[in-house]
């Protein structure tokens, strides 16, 4: 068995790079409905794909932010603030939990609330994002803030 030494940040950038020639909204809709293209069904891979597509979609839409909200009851919302606020089909609860966990791992934020800048490479360019976390009794919100473009 080959050991994969790439960290989550690097793997996330690779997912974005892989999907740069696709329609991220269509790919997000497929991923939200469980059509992942990953025959192993690995939860990390599914979460990284959804997160990468979300970042790519936010960048192409010139979004102010995208957010994943998970309630204690297990409801997940995936919203985009761009030219107005709207929702896209969310990932499953398990994938949303893993997305939040991976994002916390990338930023090393364990506290209930926290913000951290993340430089994100996309092919020959980069985008400076801010990962924002807010955990309360009612649930948890993970937002990605985009720079003004």
Residue frames as a rotation matrix with the C-alpha (Angstrom) as fourth column:
UNK 1
0.578 0.816 0.000 0.00
0.816 -0.578 0.000 0.00
0.000 0.000 -1.000 0.00
UNK 2
-0.360 -0.679 0.640 1.30
0.661 -0.670 -0.338 3.45
0.658 0.301 0.690 -0.92
UNK 3
-0.095 0.255 -0.962 1.26
0.883 -0.426 -0.200 6.10
-0.460 -0.868 -0.184 1.80
UNK 4
0.288 0.283 0.915 -0.26
0.694 -0.720 0.004 9.44
0.660 0.634 -0.404 0.77
UNK 5
-0.356 -0.563 -0.746 1.80
0.921 -0.347 -0.178 12.22
-0.158 -0.750 0.642 2.38
UNK 6
-0.610 0.181 0.771 -0.21
0.268 -0.869 0.416 15.11
0.746 0.460 0.482 0.92
UNK 7
-0.876 0.334 -0.349 -1.96
0.279 -0.241 -0.930 17.26
-0.394 -0.911 0.118 3.51
UNK 8
0.014 0.991 0.131 -5.61
0.818 0.064 -0.572 18.37
-0.575 0.115 -0.810 3.30
UNK 9
0.285 0.046 -0.957 -4.70
-0.195 -0.975 -0.105 21.83
-0.938 0.217 -0.269 2.02
UNK 10
-0.676 -0.629 -0.384 -2.71
-0.533 0.058 0.844 20.38
-0.509 0.775 -0.375 -0.88
UNK 11
-0.788 0.424 0.447 -5.36
0.543 0.820 0.180 17.77
-0.290 0.384 -0.876 -1.69
UNK 12
0.214 0.895 -0.390 -8.08
0.535 -0.442 -0.720 20.45
-0.817 -0.055 -0.573 -1.65
UNK 13
0.014 -0.304 -0.953 -6.12
-0.583 -0.776 0.239 22.57
-0.812 0.552 -0.188 -4.14
UNK 14
-0.922 -0.379 0.076 -5.67
-0.187 0.610 0.770 19.50
-0.338 0.696 -0.634 -6.35
UNK 15
-0.318 0.890 0.327 -9.43
0.783 0.441 -0.439 18.90
-0.535 0.116 -0.837 -6.38
UNK 16
0.422 0.443 -0.791 -10.04
-0.007 -0.871 -0.491 22.50
-0.907 0.213 -0.364 -7.47
UNK 17
-0.401 -0.686 -0.607 -7.39
-0.668 -0.234 0.706 22.18
-0.627 0.689 -0.364 -10.17
UNK 18
-0.868 0.079 0.491 -8.96
0.270 0.903 0.333 18.94
-0.417 0.422 -0.805 -11.39
UNK 19
-0.048 0.978 0.204 -12.38
0.899 0.131 -0.418 20.56
-0.435 0.163 -0.885 -11.82
UNK 20
-0.413 -0.177 -0.893 -11.32
0.038 -0.984 0.177 23.91
-0.910 0.039 0.413 -13.33
UNK 21
-0.954 0.026 -0.299 -12.54
-0.300 -0.109 0.948 22.85
-0.008 0.994 0.112 -16.77
UNK 22
-0.609 0.780 -0.142 -16.03
0.741 0.624 0.248 21.85
0.282 0.046 -0.958 -15.53
UNK 23
-0.096 0.689 0.719 -19.24
-0.227 -0.718 0.658 23.60
0.969 -0.099 0.225 -14.53
UNK 24
-0.918 -0.397 0.002 -18.87
-0.101 0.230 -0.968 23.73
0.384 -0.889 -0.251 -10.73
UNK 25
-0.376 0.850 0.368 -22.61
-0.903 -0.247 -0.352 24.21
-0.209 -0.465 0.861 -10.11
UNK 26
0.465 0.528 -0.711 -23.48
-0.707 0.704 0.061 21.03
0.533 0.474 0.701 -12.02
UNK 27
-0.276 -0.670 -0.689 -20.70
0.001 0.716 -0.698 19.12
0.961 -0.194 -0.197 -10.26
UNK 28
-0.885 0.018 0.465 -21.89
-0.455 -0.238 -0.858 20.40
0.095 -0.971 0.219 -6.85
UNK 29
0.087 0.995 0.052 -25.44
-0.996 0.089 -0.031 19.27
-0.035 -0.049 0.998 -7.62
UNK 30
0.355 -0.047 -0.934 -24.16
-0.332 0.927 -0.172 15.80
0.874 0.371 0.314 -8.58
UNK 31
-0.667 -0.704 -0.246 -22.02
0.018 0.314 -0.949 15.59
0.745 -0.637 -0.197 -5.44
UNK 32
-0.632 0.500 0.592 -24.97
-0.774 -0.372 -0.512 16.71
-0.036 -0.782 0.623 -3.25
UNK 33
0.482 0.864 -0.142 -27.01
-0.875 0.483 -0.028 13.83
0.044 0.138 0.989 -4.66
UNK 34
0.446 -0.360 0.819 -24.28
-0.363 0.764 0.534 11.29
-0.818 -0.536 0.210 -3.95
UNK 35
0.916 -0.210 0.342 -22.93
0.401 0.437 -0.805 11.04
0.020 0.875 0.484 -7.50
UNK 36
0.715 -0.649 -0.259 -19.29
-0.207 -0.551 0.809 11.50
-0.668 -0.525 -0.528 -6.65
UNK 37
0.745 -0.503 -0.437 -17.24
-0.443 0.116 -0.889 9.71
0.498 0.856 -0.136 -9.25
UNK 38
-0.354 -0.837 0.416 -15.29
-0.900 0.184 -0.395 8.19
0.254 -0.515 -0.819 -6.35
UNK 39
0.173 0.486 -0.857 -15.92
-0.340 0.846 0.411 4.44
0.925 0.220 0.311 -6.39
UNK 40
-0.636 -0.483 -0.602 -14.34
0.359 0.505 -0.785 3.97
0.683 -0.715 -0.148 -2.94
UNK 41
0.468 0.878 0.102 -16.87
0.367 -0.298 0.881 6.27
0.804 -0.375 -0.462 -1.25
UNK 42
-0.362 -0.714 -0.600 -14.06
0.887 -0.065 -0.457 7.64
0.287 -0.698 0.656 0.96
UNK 43
0.595 0.701 -0.394 -15.59
0.798 -0.572 0.188 10.34
-0.094 -0.426 -0.900 3.19
UNK 44
-0.006 -0.686 -0.728 -12.44
0.317 -0.692 0.649 12.51
-0.948 -0.227 0.222 3.08
UNK 45
-0.844 -0.331 0.422 -12.42
0.473 -0.089 0.876 12.43
-0.252 0.940 0.232 -0.73
UNK 46
-0.033 0.924 0.380 -16.13
0.925 -0.116 0.362 13.29
0.378 0.364 -0.851 -0.91
UNK 47
0.624 0.240 -0.743 -15.70
0.629 -0.718 0.297 16.18
-0.463 -0.653 -0.600 1.55
UNK 48
-0.351 -0.836 -0.421 -12.59
0.271 -0.521 0.809 17.55
-0.896 0.170 0.410 -0.21
UNK 49
-0.705 0.162 0.690 -14.35
0.702 0.022 0.712 17.36
0.100 0.987 -0.129 -3.58
UNK 50
0.353 0.932 0.080 -17.44
0.895 -0.362 0.263 19.19
0.274 -0.021 -0.962 -2.31
UNK 51
0.487 -0.253 -0.836 -15.36
0.454 -0.745 0.490 21.81
-0.746 -0.618 -0.248 -0.51
UNK 52
-0.616 -0.787 0.035 -13.10
0.383 -0.260 0.886 22.32
-0.689 0.559 0.462 -3.54
UNK 53
-0.464 0.539 0.703 -16.09
0.812 -0.060 0.581 22.68
0.355 0.840 -0.410 -5.87
UNK 54
0.582 0.691 -0.429 -17.68
0.810 -0.540 0.229 25.11
-0.073 -0.481 -0.874 -3.40
UNK 55
0.060 -0.667 -0.743 -14.57
0.298 -0.698 0.651 27.28
-0.953 -0.261 0.157 -3.37
UNK 56
-0.830 -0.361 0.425 -14.30
0.475 -0.060 0.878 27.11
-0.291 0.931 0.221 -7.18
UNK 57
-0.028 0.913 0.407 -18.00
0.931 -0.124 0.344 28.00
0.365 0.388 -0.846 -7.53
UNK 58
0.595 0.231 -0.770 -17.65
0.637 -0.720 0.275 30.92
-0.491 -0.654 -0.575 -5.10
UNK 59
-0.371 -0.827 -0.423 -14.65
0.250 -0.527 0.812 32.26
-0.894 0.195 0.402 -7.00
UNK 60
-0.798 0.072 0.598 -16.35
0.600 0.013 0.800 32.01
0.050 0.997 -0.053 -10.41
UNK 61
0.216 0.964 0.157 -19.52
0.877 -0.262 0.402 33.68
0.428 0.051 -0.902 -9.07
UNK 62
-0.523 -0.508 0.684 -17.48
0.119 -0.838 -0.532 36.45
0.844 -0.197 0.499 -7.42
UNK 63
0.471 0.745 -0.473 -19.18
0.511 0.207 0.834 35.53
0.719 -0.634 -0.284 -4.15
UNK 64
0.234 -0.322 0.917 -18.68
-0.729 -0.682 -0.054 37.42
0.643 -0.657 -0.394 -0.91
UNK 65
-0.595 -0.432 0.678 -18.94
-0.768 0.555 -0.320 34.15
-0.238 -0.711 -0.662 0.99
UNK 66
-0.009 0.579 -0.815 -20.19
-0.363 0.758 0.542 30.59
0.932 0.301 0.203 0.95
UNK 67
-0.401 -0.066 0.914 -21.43
-0.916 0.005 -0.401 28.89
0.022 -0.998 -0.063 4.11
UNK 68
-0.364 0.297 -0.883 -22.09
0.074 0.954 0.291 25.41
0.928 0.040 -0.369 5.38
UNK 69
-0.375 0.323 0.869 -24.55
-0.899 -0.354 -0.256 25.37
0.225 -0.877 0.423 8.28
UNK 70
-0.439 0.227 -0.869 -25.27
0.143 0.973 0.182 22.20
0.887 -0.044 -0.460 10.26
UNK 71
0.115 0.578 0.808 -27.95
-0.818 -0.406 0.407 22.19
0.563 -0.708 0.427 12.95
UNK 72
-0.604 -0.269 0.750 -28.06
-0.732 0.560 -0.388 19.91
-0.316 -0.783 -0.535 16.01
UNK 73
0.318 0.849 0.422 -31.06
-0.479 0.528 -0.702 18.19
-0.818 0.021 0.575 14.38
UNK 74
-0.258 -0.539 0.801 -28.89
0.404 0.693 0.597 17.21
-0.878 0.478 0.038 11.41
UNK 75
0.808 0.511 0.292 -30.14
0.496 -0.323 -0.806 19.71
-0.318 0.797 -0.514 8.85
UNK 76
-0.316 -0.946 -0.069 -27.49
0.645 -0.268 0.716 21.06
-0.696 0.182 0.695 6.48
UNK 77
0.871 0.477 -0.115 -27.68
0.257 -0.643 -0.721 24.26
-0.418 0.599 -0.683 4.44
UNK 78
-0.284 -0.918 0.276 -25.21
0.836 -0.096 0.540 25.37
-0.470 0.384 0.795 1.77
UNK 79
0.758 0.631 -0.167 -25.62
0.511 -0.732 -0.451 29.05
-0.406 0.256 -0.877 0.97
UNK 80
-0.318 -0.783 0.535 -23.90
0.946 -0.295 0.131 31.51
0.055 0.548 0.834 -1.34
UNK 81
0.536 0.387 -0.750 -23.79
0.395 -0.900 -0.182 35.27
-0.746 -0.199 -0.636 -0.94
UNK 82
-0.536 -0.634 0.558 -23.02
0.799 -0.167 0.577 36.80
-0.273 0.755 0.596 -4.32
UNK 83
-0.874 0.426 0.235 -25.54
-0.255 -0.813 0.523 38.93
0.414 0.397 0.819 -6.17
UNK 84
0.289 0.909 0.300 -28.07
-0.835 0.086 0.544 38.18
0.469 -0.407 0.784 -3.44
UNK 85
-0.607 -0.434 0.665 -28.15
-0.728 0.640 -0.247 35.22
-0.318 -0.634 -0.705 -1.08
UNK 86
0.419 0.725 -0.547 -29.29
-0.849 0.526 0.046 31.82
0.321 0.445 0.836 -2.32
UNK 87
0.110 -0.319 0.942 -28.92
-0.623 0.716 0.315 28.15
-0.774 -0.621 -0.120 -1.49
UNK 88
-0.158 -0.211 -0.965 -27.54
-0.856 0.516 0.028 25.25
0.491 0.830 -0.262 -3.45
UNK 89
0.772 0.432 -0.466 -28.16
-0.191 0.857 0.478 21.56
0.606 -0.280 0.744 -2.72
UNK 90
0.352 -0.648 0.675 -26.19
-0.935 -0.212 0.284 20.74
-0.041 -0.732 -0.680 0.45
UNK 91
-0.504 -0.540 -0.674 -23.96
-0.464 0.827 -0.316 17.74
0.728 0.153 -0.668 1.09
UNK 92
0.374 0.567 -0.733 -25.11
0.321 0.663 0.677 14.98
0.870 -0.489 0.066 3.45
UNK 93
0.925 0.000 0.380 -24.70
-0.345 -0.416 0.841 15.50
0.158 -0.909 -0.385 7.19
UNK 94
0.702 -0.696 0.149 -21.70
0.493 0.627 0.604 13.13
-0.514 -0.350 0.783 7.23
UNK 95
0.123 -0.652 0.748 -19.99
0.924 -0.200 -0.327 14.98
0.363 0.731 0.578 4.38
UNK 96
0.566 0.136 0.813 -20.77
-0.012 -0.985 0.173 18.39
0.825 -0.108 -0.555 5.94
UNK 97
0.965 -0.235 0.115 -19.28
-0.107 0.048 0.993 17.25
-0.239 -0.971 0.021 9.27
UNK 98
0.386 -0.865 0.322 -16.17
0.823 0.480 0.304 16.07
-0.417 0.147 0.897 7.46
UNK 99
0.300 -0.227 0.927 -15.91
0.616 -0.696 -0.369 19.35
0.729 0.681 -0.069 5.47
UNK 100
0.816 0.067 0.574 -15.96
-0.322 -0.772 0.547 21.32
0.480 -0.632 -0.609 8.73
UNK 101
0.842 -0.520 0.146 -13.46
0.146 0.480 0.865 18.96
-0.520 -0.707 0.479 10.35
UNK 102
0.266 -0.753 0.602 -11.06
0.964 0.208 -0.166 19.19
0.000 0.625 0.781 7.39
UNK 103
0.412 -0.066 0.909 -11.32
0.269 -0.944 -0.190 23.00
0.871 0.322 -0.372 7.28
UNK 104
0.929 -0.096 0.356 -10.58
-0.367 -0.339 0.866 23.13
0.037 -0.936 -0.350 11.03
UNK 105
0.635 -0.733 0.244 -7.61
0.564 0.656 0.501 20.83
-0.527 -0.181 0.830 10.45
UNK 106
0.280 -0.510 0.814 -6.24
0.817 -0.319 -0.481 23.09
0.504 0.799 0.327 7.70
UNK 107
0.322 -0.060 0.945 -6.48
-0.128 -0.992 -0.019 26.17
0.938 -0.115 -0.327 9.93
UNK 108
-0.554 -0.508 -0.660 -5.68
0.503 0.427 -0.751 24.46
0.664 -0.748 0.019 13.27
UNK 109
-0.577 0.465 0.672 -8.70
-0.689 -0.719 -0.094 26.14
0.439 -0.517 0.735 14.87
UNK 110
-0.692 0.322 -0.646 -10.28
0.464 0.884 -0.057 24.05
0.553 -0.339 -0.761 17.62
UNK 111
-0.887 0.366 -0.281 -12.10
0.049 -0.530 -0.846 26.81
-0.459 -0.765 0.452 19.52
UNK 112
-0.047 0.973 0.227 -15.84
0.690 0.196 -0.697 27.35
-0.723 0.124 -0.680 19.02
UNK 113
0.943 0.318 -0.092 -15.23
0.173 -0.711 -0.681 30.60
-0.282 0.627 -0.726 17.12
UNK 114
-0.002 -0.985 -0.175 -12.29
0.223 -0.171 0.960 31.54
-0.975 -0.037 0.220 14.95
UNK 115
0.972 0.167 -0.168 -11.11
-0.105 -0.331 -0.938 33.08
-0.212 0.929 -0.304 11.69
UNK 116
0.074 -0.984 0.160 -7.96
0.144 0.169 0.975 32.32
-0.987 -0.050 0.154 9.75
UNK 117
0.394 -0.014 -0.919 -6.65
-0.839 -0.414 -0.354 33.51
-0.376 0.910 -0.175 6.36
UNK 118
0.218 -0.295 0.930 -5.94
0.271 0.934 0.233 30.72
-0.938 0.201 0.284 3.88
UNK 119
-0.160 -0.344 -0.925 -3.94
-0.832 -0.457 0.314 31.26
-0.531 0.820 -0.213 0.70
UNK 120
0.315 0.454 0.833 -5.38
0.052 0.868 -0.493 28.98
-0.948 0.199 0.250 -1.94
UNK 121
-0.632 -0.657 -0.410 -3.51
-0.417 -0.157 0.895 28.11
-0.653 0.737 -0.175 -5.13
UNK 122
0.534 0.748 0.394 -5.44
0.095 0.410 -0.907 27.61
-0.840 0.522 0.148 -8.36
UNK 123
0.745 -0.380 0.548 -3.18
0.657 0.278 -0.701 26.61
0.114 0.882 0.457 -11.24
UNK 124
-0.239 -0.920 0.311 -0.85
0.832 -0.359 -0.423 29.57
0.500 0.158 0.851 -11.85
UNK 125
-0.227 0.263 0.938 -2.72
-0.275 -0.941 0.197 31.95
0.934 -0.213 0.286 -9.58
UNK 126
-0.730 0.069 -0.680 -3.95
0.629 0.458 -0.628 32.16
0.268 -0.886 -0.378 -6.02
UNK 127
0.104 0.792 0.601 -6.85
-0.037 -0.601 0.798 33.52
0.994 -0.105 -0.033 -4.05
UNK 128
-0.912 -0.409 0.042 -6.68
-0.022 -0.053 -0.998 34.67
0.410 -0.911 0.039 -0.44
UNK 129
0.072 0.970 -0.232 -9.65
0.128 0.222 0.967 33.30
0.989 -0.099 -0.109 1.47
UNK 130
-0.640 -0.171 0.749 -10.72
-0.721 -0.203 -0.663 33.54
0.265 -0.964 0.007 5.11
UNK 131
-0.343 0.508 -0.790 -12.08
0.331 0.853 0.404 30.45
0.879 -0.123 -0.461 6.87
UNK 132
-0.576 0.281 0.767 -14.58
-0.709 -0.639 -0.298 31.46
0.406 -0.716 0.567 9.57
UNK 133
-0.540 0.329 -0.774 -15.98
0.389 0.914 0.118 29.06
0.746 -0.237 -0.622 12.18
UNK 134
-0.530 0.438 0.726 -18.85
-0.792 -0.561 -0.240 29.51
0.302 -0.702 0.645 14.63
UNK 135
-0.530 0.316 -0.787 -19.95
0.295 0.939 0.178 26.58
0.795 -0.138 -0.591 16.81
UNK 136
-0.510 0.484 0.711 -22.96
-0.830 -0.494 -0.259 27.00
0.226 -0.722 0.654 19.13
UNK 137
-0.630 0.354 0.692 -25.37
-0.262 0.741 -0.618 24.66
-0.731 -0.570 -0.374 20.91
UNK 138
0.408 0.897 -0.170 -27.79
-0.419 0.019 -0.908 24.98
-0.811 0.442 0.383 17.99
UNK 139
0.865 -0.147 0.480 -25.18
0.463 0.604 -0.649 23.83
-0.195 0.784 0.590 15.46
UNK 140
-0.060 -0.957 -0.283 -22.11
0.389 -0.284 0.877 24.92
-0.919 -0.058 0.389 13.58
UNK 141
0.964 0.262 -0.033 -21.44
0.089 -0.439 -0.894 27.30
-0.249 0.859 -0.446 10.70
UNK 142
-0.125 -0.985 0.121 -18.34
0.554 0.032 0.832 27.24
-0.823 0.171 0.542 8.52
UNK 143
0.902 0.410 -0.137 -18.00
0.150 -0.593 -0.791 30.14
-0.406 0.693 -0.597 6.09
UNK 144
-0.159 -0.909 0.386 -15.45
0.914 0.012 0.405 30.92
-0.372 0.418 0.829 3.44
UNK 145
0.626 0.302 -0.718 -15.00
0.144 -0.951 -0.275 34.64
-0.766 0.069 -0.639 2.85
UNK 146
0.284 -0.476 0.832 -13.76
0.958 0.174 -0.227 35.72
-0.037 0.862 0.506 -0.58
UNK 147
-0.569 -0.519 -0.637 -11.75
0.463 -0.843 0.274 38.84
-0.680 -0.139 0.720 -1.39
UNK 148
0.533 0.678 -0.506 -13.36
-0.048 -0.573 -0.818 41.62
-0.845 0.461 -0.273 -3.38
UNK 149
-0.304 -0.621 0.722 -12.49
0.697 0.371 0.613 40.96
-0.649 0.690 0.320 -7.02
